[in-house]
């Protein structure tokens, strides 16, 4: 199998600018992992989705998603296999950052308060978020302590001599 070695031309594309079809195709690729254009076309035509599209339309959207940095491809016996170039979580993070910047003046706290006030997040979900944040902070502190004991610094951090 031959791998595509091209880098994504636009890895900073704004996810808010993706259309419905692009988001639908990305959801399929994230769920399946590696797909051909034919597999995407078949998935879109399934009952419940019911989008009957020409093969050329699907290939065009896949190519555009690759140009925008969301997908990459490899070639297997002259068949393009598309796979995610970015995780769903990373793309979602960029989309949320845009919302935070637009509506909350860059404040993640304001976003979370709005989600609580709008009953999007409940107490249990907030506790899970707090637990994940605490775990991430402990991991950062452990890494910093290890770096200090080993005499190595993290990139971008100064060490005291």
C-alpha positions as CSV (number, residue, x, y, z in Angstrom):
1,X,0.0,0.0,0.0
2,X,1.3,3.4,-1.0
3,X,0.9,6.2,1.6
4,X,0.1,9.8,0.7
5,X,2.9,11.9,2.0
6,X,1.4,15.3,1.2
7,X,0.9,17.5,4.1
8,X,-2.5,19.0,4.7
9,X,-2.6,22.4,2.9
10,X,-5.0,24.1,5.4
11,X,-4.9,22.4,8.8
12,X,-6.3,25.6,10.4
13,X,-9.6,25.6,8.5
14,X,-12.5,26.8,10.5
15,X,-14.9,23.9,11.2
16,X,-17.8,26.3,11.4
17,X,-17.5,26.7,7.7
18,X,-18.1,23.1,6.9
19,X,-21.3,22.2,5.1
20,X,-23.8,19.5,6.1
21,X,-22.5,17.0,3.6
22,X,-18.9,17.7,4.7
23,X,-19.8,17.1,8.3
24,X,-21.8,14.0,7.4
25,X,-18.8,12.5,5.5
26,X,-16.4,13.4,8.3
27,X,-18.7,11.6,10.8
28,X,-18.6,8.5,8.6
29,X,-14.8,8.6,8.3
30,X,-14.3,9.1,12.0
31,X,-16.7,6.2,12.8
32,X,-15.3,3.8,10.2
33,X,-11.6,4.8,10.2
34,X,-10.5,4.2,6.6
35,X,-13.0,4.3,3.8
36,X,-13.2,4.4,0.0
37,X,-15.4,6.9,-1.8
38,X,-17.8,4.0,-2.6
39,X,-18.1,3.1,1.0
40,X,-19.0,6.7,1.9
41,X,-21.6,6.8,-0.9
42,X,-23.2,3.6,0.4
43,X,-23.2,4.9,4.0
44,X,-24.9,8.1,2.9
45,X,-27.5,6.2,0.9
46,X,-28.5,4.0,4.0
47,X,-32.0,4.3,5.4
48,X,-32.2,7.0,7.9
49,X,-29.7,9.2,6.0
50,X,-31.0,8.6,2.5
51,X,-28.7,10.9,0.5
52,X,-28.3,9.4,-3.0
53,X,-25.2,11.0,-4.5
54,X,-23.2,10.5,-7.6
55,X,-19.7,8.9,-7.1
56,X,-18.1,12.1,-8.5
57,X,-19.9,14.2,-5.9
58,X,-18.6,12.1,-3.1
59,X,-15.0,12.1,-4.5
60,X,-15.1,15.9,-4.9
61,X,-16.2,16.4,-1.3
62,X,-13.5,13.9,0.0
63,X,-10.9,15.7,-2.0
64,X,-12.0,19.1,-0.6
65,X,-12.0,17.7,2.9
66,X,-8.4,16.6,2.3
67,X,-7.5,20.0,0.9
68,X,-8.9,21.6,4.1
69,X,-6.8,19.3,6.3
70,X,-9.5,17.1,7.7
71,X,-8.7,13.9,5.7
72,X,-5.6,12.2,4.2
73,X,-5.5,9.3,1.9
74,X,-3.4,6.2,1.1
75,X,-3.6,4.2,-2.2
76,X,-4.3,0.5,-2.2
77,X,-4.3,-1.1,-5.7
78,X,-5.3,2.2,-7.3
79,X,-8.1,2.7,-4.8
80,X,-8.0,5.8,-2.5
81,X,-8.5,5.0,1.2
82,X,-9.4,8.1,3.1
83,X,-8.7,8.4,6.8
84,X,-8.9,11.2,9.4
85,X,-6.0,13.6,9.4
86,X,-7.4,15.1,12.7
87,X,-9.4,13.5,15.5
88,X,-13.0,14.4,16.1
89,X,-12.0,15.9,19.4
90,X,-9.3,18.2,17.9
91,X,-11.8,19.5,15.3
92,X,-14.5,20.0,17.9
93,X,-12.0,21.9,20.1
94,X,-11.3,24.3,17.2
95,X,-15.0,24.8,16.6
96,X,-15.6,25.5,20.3
97,X,-12.7,27.9,20.4
98,X,-14.4,29.9,17.6
99,X,-17.6,30.0,19.6
100,X,-15.7,31.1,22.8
101,X,-14.0,33.8,20.8
102,X,-17.2,35.0,19.1
103,X,-19.7,34.9,22.0
104,X,-17.7,34.8,25.2
105,X,-14.8,37.2,24.5
106,X,-12.4,34.3,24.8
107,X,-13.6,33.1,28.2
108,X,-14.1,29.4,28.5
109,X,-15.6,30.0,32.0
110,X,-18.3,32.2,30.4
111,X,-19.0,29.4,27.9
112,X,-19.4,26.8,30.7
113,X,-21.5,29.1,32.8
114,X,-23.8,29.6,29.8
115,X,-24.0,25.9,29.3
116,X,-25.0,25.3,32.9
117,X,-27.5,28.2,32.8
118,X,-29.0,26.7,29.6
119,X,-29.1,23.3,31.2
120,X,-26.8,21.8,28.6
121,X,-24.4,20.6,31.4
122,X,-25.7,19.1,34.6
123,X,-24.0,18.7,38.0
124,X,-22.6,15.2,37.2
125,X,-21.1,16.3,33.8
126,X,-19.5,19.3,35.6
127,X,-18.0,16.9,38.2
128,X,-16.6,14.7,35.4
129,X,-15.0,17.8,33.8
130,X,-13.5,18.9,37.1
131,X,-12.1,15.4,37.6
132,X,-10.5,15.3,34.2
133,X,-9.0,18.8,34.7
134,X,-7.6,17.7,38.1
135,X,-6.1,14.6,36.5
136,X,-4.5,16.6,33.7
137,X,-3.1,19.0,36.2
138,X,-1.6,16.2,38.3
139,X,-0.1,14.8,35.1
140,X,1.5,18.1,34.3
141,X,2.9,18.5,37.8
142,X,4.3,15.0,37.7
143,X,6.0,15.7,34.3
144,X,7.4,19.0,35.7
145,X,8.8,17.2,38.8
146,X,10.3,14.4,36.6
147,X,11.9,17.0,34.4
148,X,13.4,18.8,37.4
149,X,14.8,15.6,38.8
150,X,16.3,14.6,35.5
151,X,17.8,18.1,34.8
152,X,15.7,18.4,31.6
153,X,13.3,21.1,30.8
154,X,10.1,21.0,28.9
155,X,10.3,22.9,25.5
156,X,9.3,26.5,26.1
157,X,9.9,26.4,29.8
158,X,12.9,27.9,31.6
159,X,14.7,26.0,34.3
160,X,16.5,27.6,37.2
161,X,20.2,27.0,37.4
